Amino acid sequence: MKVSVVIPTYNRPGLALNLARQIRKHAAGVEIIIVDQSEKKEDPQKIRESSLKYILNSRVNTSIAKNIGFKETTGDIVIFFDDDVEITPTTIKAHLEEYGDRGVLGVAGRVINDGEPIPSKTNIETGRTNKYLTAFTGNFWGTSEQTVQFPYGCNMSFRRTIFEEFDGFDEKILPPGFEEYDLGLRITRLGKMVFSPEALVFHHKAPSGGTRTNKDIWFRNYYWNYGRLVRKHVPLPFSIASLLRLSARIFKEYPPAIFSFFNGFASGSSTV
């Protein structure tokens, strides 16, 4: 199976190029696509020397960038990395090996954020939620291979066929995201997504660049996305309980976001 890698970047294209060099070092022959949404573009000479597809996109939205990148890929398996991750010599190989099982539609890779503990062995549950979508269990630093409902967005892969079937990521979802949760929940209704501890990346969370914004915009976007996610994936009557529980949380956390939450809910349509 042929593998493609998509790396979206915003205001830090140098990191994306560094990651591309890591990929070339550890997995020769992998197709690499960088989608650059930066305000200041990278030196064209560096692009010519890097032997990859480099796409400029003026609209800052991670879902759109990932979808644009996917359309340029030719691989049977498409991996999505954030620009500020560091891969290992076996990361890409581990992603690919999981697809030896024809029932696997997607892979969630292991992610260790800077400062997180690195356990040698744990059976902790990873990548799960409840029927109300009111609690999400991440724990992507775990070591136990298992089925999951969604991946960590900085390190995930999908079969080309399933990604095409669902038209990729929901482009109405705004930074700071939820697009990987949405796609994961859609995909796992048809087949399985697995967590691969060997498909490891170290996530350095670059201190600048990316789709950072101020507190008010962040909370309003976050809860708009959350409302849309609930509408799409929680059927009645369970969605009523979701709205009540999450409204109570918003009033405690950031009350001005309550209108964004309900607007997001109104924007979606059920996919359940």
C-alpha positions in Angstrom: 0.0 0.0 0.0 1.2 3.5 -0.9 1.4 6.0 1.9 0.8 9.8 1.8 1.4 12.3 4.6 -0.4 15.6 4.9 1.0 18.4 7.1 -1.1 21.6 7.5 0.9 24.6 8.8 0.1 28.2 9.8 2.8 30.8 10.5 5.5 28.1 11.0 6.2 26.5 7.7 9.8 25.9 8.8 8.5 23.3 11.3 6.6 21.6 8.5 9.7 21.4 6.4 11.7 20.0 9.3 9.1 17.3 9.7 9.2 16.5 6.0 12.9 15.9 6.4 12.3 13.5 9.3 9.8 11.6 7.1 12.3 11.4 4.3 14.9 10.1 6.7 12.7 7.4 8.3 10.4 6.4 5.4 11.8 7.0 2.0 9.3 7.1 -0.8 6.4 8.4 1.2 4.5 11.2 -0.6 4.4 14.4 1.4 2.0 17.3 1.0 2.4 20.6 3.0 -0.6 23.0 3.1 0.7 26.4 4.1 -1.9 28.9 5.4 0.8 31.3 6.7 0.7 35.0 6.3 4.4 35.0 5.4 5.3 32.3 3.0 8.4 30.2 3.1 11.5 30.7 0.9 10.7 29.2 -2.5 14.2 27.8 -2.8 13.7 25.7 0.3 10.5 24.2 -1.2 12.3 23.3 -4.5 15.0 21.5 -2.5 12.6 19.6 -0.3 11.0 17.4 -3.0 7.4 17.6 -1.9 4.0 19.1 -2.9 3.7 22.5 -1.3 0.2 24.1 -1.5 -0.7 27.7 -0.5 -4.1 28.3 1.1 -5.3 31.7 2.2 -8.2 30.6 4.4 -7.1 29.6 7.9 -9.0 26.5 8.9 -7.4 23.2 9.8 -10.3 21.1 8.3 -10.1 22.9 5.0 -6.3 22.6 4.9 -6.4 18.9 5.6 -9.0 18.3 2.9 -7.1 20.3 0.4 -4.0 18.3 1.2 -5.9 15.0 0.9 -7.0 15.9 -2.6 -3.4 16.1 -3.7 -2.5 12.7 -2.3 -2.3 9.5 -4.2 -1.7 7.0 -1.4 -4.0 4.2 -0.3 -3.3 5.3 3.3 -3.2 9.0 4.2 -1.5 10.1 7.5 -2.1 13.5 9.0 0.6 15.0 11.2 0.7 18.4 12.9 3.8 20.4 11.9 5.2 20.4 15.5 5.4 16.7 16.0 8.6 14.6 16.0 8.2 11.1 14.6 10.3 8.0 15.3 11.9 5.6 12.8 8.8 3.2 13.2 5.9 5.7 13.3 4.8 5.5 9.7 5.5 1.8 9.4 3.3 1.1 12.5 0.5 3.1 11.0 0.7 1.1 7.8 0.9 -2.3 9.5 -2.4 -1.8 11.2 -4.1 -1.8 7.8 -3.2 -5.5 7.3 -6.5 -6.0 9.0 -9.1 -5.2 6.3 -11.6 -4.2 9.0 -9.4 -1.2 10.1 -10.6 2.0 8.6 -8.5 4.4 10.6 -5.5 4.5 13.1 -5.0 6.7 16.1 -1.3 7.1 16.8 0.2 7.4 20.2 1.0 11.0 21.3 3.3 12.2 24.0 3.0 15.9 24.7 6.0 17.7 26.2 5.9 17.3 29.9 3.7 14.2 30.0 4.9 11.0 31.7 6.1 8.2 29.4 4.7 4.9 30.9 6.4 1.7 30.0 3.1 -0.2 30.2 -0.5 0.7 31.0 -4.0 -0.6 30.1 -5.7 2.8 30.4 -8.7 3.4 28.1 -8.0 5.7 25.2 -10.1 7.7 22.7 -13.6 7.1 24.0 -16.7 9.1 24.8 -20.2 8.5 26.1 -23.6 8.5 24.3 -24.1 12.1 25.4 -20.7 13.4 24.2 -20.3 15.1 27.6 -17.1 13.4 28.5 -14.1 12.5 26.3 -11.3 10.2 27.4 -8.0 11.0 25.6 -5.0 9.3 27.2 -3.2 9.0 23.9 0.0 8.5 25.7 -1.2 5.0 26.7 0.5 1.8 25.6 -2.4 -0.6 25.2 -3.6 -1.4 21.6 -7.4 -1.1 21.5 -10.3 0.1 19.4 -11.1 3.8 19.8 -13.9 6.2 18.7 -11.6 9.1 17.6 -7.9 9.9 17.2 -5.7 12.7 18.4 -5.6 15.1 15.5 -1.9 15.6 15.4 -1.2 11.9 14.5 -3.9 9.9 12.7 -4.4 8.0 9.5 -7.3 6.7 7.3 -7.9 4.5 4.4 -8.3 6.6 1.3 -11.6 4.9 0.4 -13.3 5.7 3.8 -12.0 9.3 3.8 -13.5 9.8 0.3 -16.8 8.2 1.4 -17.3 10.8 4.2 -16.0 13.7 2.1 -13.2 14.3 4.7 -13.3 16.7 7.6 -16.3 18.9 8.3 -15.1 22.3 7.0 -17.7 24.2 9.1 -15.8 23.2 12.2 -13.5 26.1 13.3 -10.2 26.2 15.1 -9.6 24.9 17.9 -11.2 21.9 16.3 -13.3 18.8 17.0 -12.9 17.7 13.3 -11.1 14.5 14.3 -13.8 13.6 16.8 -16.5 14.2 14.2 -14.8 12.1 11.5 -13.8 9.4 14.0 -17.4 9.0 15.2 -18.7 8.8 11.7 -16.1 6.2 10.6 -16.5 4.0 13.6 -20.2 3.4 12.8 -19.0 1.5 9.8 -15.9 -0.2 11.0 -13.1 0.1 13.5 -10.4 2.6 14.3 -7.5 1.3 16.4 -5.0 2.9 18.7 -1.4 2.0 17.8 1.2 2.6 20.6 4.0 2.0 18.1 2.7 4.8 15.8 4.3 7.2 18.2 5.0 11.0 17.9 6.3 13.5 20.4 4.2 16.6 20.3 6.2 19.6 21.1 3.3 22.1 21.0 5.3 25.0 19.4 5.0 28.1 21.5 4.0 30.4 18.6 2.2 30.1 15.3 -0.7 27.7 14.8 -4.3 28.7 15.1 -4.1 30.3 18.5 -6.5 33.1 19.3 -7.7 35.1 22.2 -9.8 33.6 25.1 -13.1 35.0 23.9 -12.9 33.7 20.4 -11.4 30.4 21.5 -14.4 29.7 23.9 -17.0 30.8 21.4 -15.5 28.7 18.6 -14.9 25.7 20.8 -18.5 25.6 22.0 -20.0 26.4 18.6 -18.1 23.3 17.4 -19.3 21.4 20.4 -22.9 22.2 19.7 -22.5 21.1 16.1 -20.9 17.8 17.2 -23.8 17.1 19.6 -26.4 17.8 16.9 -24.7 15.5 14.4 -24.0 12.6 16.7 -26.4 12.5 19.6 -30.0 11.5 18.7 -33.1 12.5 20.5 -33.9 12.2 23.4 -30.3 11.9 24.5 -29.4 15.2 22.9 -31.7 17.0 25.3 -29.7 15.7 28.2 -26.5 16.7 26.4 -27.7 20.2 26.0 -28.7 20.6 29.6 -25.4 19.1 30.9 -23.2 21.1 28.6 -25.2 24.4 29.2 -24.5 24.0 32.9 -20.8 23.5 32.2 -20.7 26.6 30.0 -22.3 28.8 32.6 -19.6 27.7 35.0 -16.7 28.0 32.6 -17.5 30.9 30.2 -21.1 32.1 30.1 -20.8 34.3 26.9 -20.3 31.1 24.9 -23.8 29.8 25.5 -25.2 31.5 22.4 -22.4 30.1 20.3 -23.1 26.6 21.6 -26.8 26.7 20.6 -26.0 28.3 17.3 -23.6 25.5 16.6 -26.2 23.0 17.5 -28.7 24.7 15.1 -26.1 24.6 12.3 -25.9 20.8 12.2 -28.1 18.0 11.1 -28.1 14.5 12.6 -25.9 11.9 11.0 -27.0 9.2 13.5 
